[in-house]
Amino acid sequence: MAAQYSNKQFFRKTPNTYLSQYFAAKNVLADLNLADFKETDVEPIQLALNTLPDSEVASIEAEFQDISALACEGGIAALVDEAAFFNDKPFIESIADIDGFHAKAIWAFLHKPQYWRGASRFLHADNVSASYWKKRHDLPHVSPLVETENIEALAESISEYFHTKEGRGKNCIVEPYRRNDKEYFFAYPEDFAQSAIEWVGGSLKNQAHHPAFEIIFVYSESEGSLDIYAPRNTKAIEDLQAMFAKHILNLGTLSKGKIDKRVYELAPVVEQDFKFQIEPTSGIARVLVARLRVTLKNDNKKRIIVEADAYKNENAVYDLLAELKLPPYFVTQVTIKVIFEPIGNAKAKTKSVNITYPNSCALNHDGNDLKIRQMLAQSGLEPKALEK
């Protein structure tokens, strides 16, 4: 969960030189000489900001929160991915030379605002829990149609669907983005009207507004796969798949959505000679098995959890499993701890991942999660289709 935003925390984390550039670009607070302040002197900045008109303060604070949201490893990676789409190597080199996530983010906001929208969308998609995505793998490997008429047709189809069925969705826009070898489509249909108490010109008023709800499509031509994120609209998934296939893939018909029958190969994890295959360039230092869940073959209603401190002894779980001398079993869940190599003086990052039979794994497809997926595939654990 993201930390709660505050102006003062933002000022402390953002170097004064970049704050000065921001205020100069906004043509405000020209008399505020931040070069005279220490990086921790945030009170004068807040006092100066308070002298501006309320509408101007609201606009600045909204932009500061946008910058703060992307001031993280994932946010900078998303900005780099968007720049890579435009083959902007100078941007990628320049942002790499800047120290600190807040400095990188505000510099990008000022110098390449055209990358901001796409990067924000990517970061949001990256932060969606894997359990919310609904995937199918049986699509033909065809190039997506991303011309204006195709995007507008998809938007109109989504709008008509929700407006007819539920009375919302009167308006809808779809924004397409390409990231590496995947196509992202962010759809924003109009939701039911809502009201909220807001401060307007010094008065507290009940303001009506029309928010949007969100649907995300992620298509991979190489995989023939389509992921859809449609929270609280899961009953519409098959219809959304059909709309996407019709307008973006130019498919006249689409078979009924199939259940993902691929399975993780967990049995090798407990074999005596098993080792995780780690590419030297992946940034992964170690992978530890911290926990196993096994189901007894002679009674599949009986499950046993085997857990031990793998930090002190990498074989702790295996040693305990051997001591228990269990009857024949299936491995139905493996918990691994992936330890990444530290970058600079930063503390090494660690991620715990549960891999559950048949095909559950709460990993996304970008950043460190993608590196873990690749490591699982190289180790022979990645889901495979069941033999007929």
Secondary structure, 3 states (H helix, E strand, C coil): CCCCCCHHHHHHHCCHHHHHHHHHHHCCCCCCCHHHCCCCCCHHHHHHHCCCCHHHHHHHHHHHHHHHHHCCHHHHHHHHHHHHHCCCHHHHHHHHCCCCHHHHHHHHHHHCHHHHHHHHHHHHHHCCCHHHEEEECCCCCCCCCCCHHHHHHHHHHHHHHHHHHHCCCCCEEEEEEEECCEEEEEEEEECCCEEEEEEECCEEEEEEECCECCEEEEEECCCCEEEEECCCCHHHHHHHHHHHHHHCCCCCCCCCCCCCCCECCCHHHHCCCCCCCCCHHHCEEEEEEEEEEEEECCCCCCEEEEECCCCCCCCHHHHHHHHHCCCCEEEEEEEEEEEECCCCCCCCCEEEEEEECCCEECCCCCHHHHHHHHHHHHCCCCCECCCC
